[in-house]
Amino acid sequence: MAKRKPKFYTESDVESLANIMQELPDLTPTRLLKNDVLAKVSKVILSLSKDKAPFPLETQQNRGGLC
């Protein structure tokens, strides 16, 4: 196997890349963790489980349907 020749970069290449990276948008608000999502929708989930579930919430817990 032939050795790969190392690629060299100029100072201009590095500065250009750094400038491009600085202009990238901040994606932090769009990357939510599971706990963040659950915190935002937990009230809706509980409301739906009480109002629209086929059995009342207490019955589901007794049947082992919900943990």
C-alpha positions as CSV (number, residue, x, y, z in Angstrom):
1,M,0.0,0.0,0.0
2,A,1.3,3.4,-0.9
3,K,1.7,6.0,1.8
4,R,-0.8,8.8,1.6
5,K,0.8,12.2,1.2
6,P,-0.2,14.5,4.1
7,K,-2.4,17.3,3.1
8,F,-1.3,20.8,4.2
9,Y,-3.5,23.7,4.8
10,T,-2.7,27.4,4.6
11,E,-3.4,29.9,7.2
12,S,-6.0,31.4,4.9
13,D,-7.8,28.0,4.7
14,V,-7.9,27.8,8.4
15,E,-9.2,31.4,8.8
16,S,-11.8,30.9,6.1
17,L,-13.1,27.7,7.8
18,A,-13.2,29.4,11.2
19,N,-15.3,32.3,9.7
20,I,-17.7,29.8,8.1
21,M,-18.1,27.9,11.3
22,Q,-18.8,31.2,13.2
23,E,-21.7,31.9,10.9
24,L,-23.4,28.5,11.5
25,P,-26.7,28.8,13.3
26,D,-27.1,27.8,16.9
27,L,-29.1,24.6,17.0
28,T,-29.3,24.2,20.7
29,P,-33.0,25.2,21.0
30,T,-34.0,22.7,18.4
31,R,-32.2,19.8,20.0
32,L,-34.4,18.8,22.9
33,L,-33.7,16.0,25.3
34,K,-36.4,13.5,26.3
35,N,-36.8,15.1,29.7
36,D,-37.3,18.6,28.1
37,V,-40.0,17.2,25.8
38,L,-41.8,15.4,28.6
39,A,-41.7,18.5,30.8
40,K,-43.4,20.5,28.0
41,V,-46.1,17.9,27.1
42,S,-46.7,16.1,30.4
43,K,-49.8,18.1,31.3
44,V,-51.3,17.3,27.9
45,I,-50.5,13.6,28.3
46,L,-52.1,13.4,31.7
47,S,-55.2,15.3,30.5
48,L,-55.6,13.0,27.5
49,S,-55.1,9.9,29.7
50,K,-57.9,11.1,32.0
51,D,-60.3,12.4,29.4
52,K,-59.9,10.2,26.4
53,A,-58.7,6.9,27.7
54,P,-61.0,3.9,27.3
55,F,-60.9,3.3,31.0
56,P,-60.4,5.8,33.9
57,L,-56.7,6.3,34.9
58,E,-57.2,4.5,38.2
59,T,-58.6,1.4,36.4
60,Q,-55.6,1.4,34.0
61,Q,-53.2,1.5,36.9
62,N,-54.9,-1.3,38.7
63,R,-54.8,-3.4,35.5
64,G,-51.1,-2.8,35.0
65,G,-51.8,-0.7,31.9
66,L,-49.7,2.2,33.1
67,C,-46.6,2.2,35.2
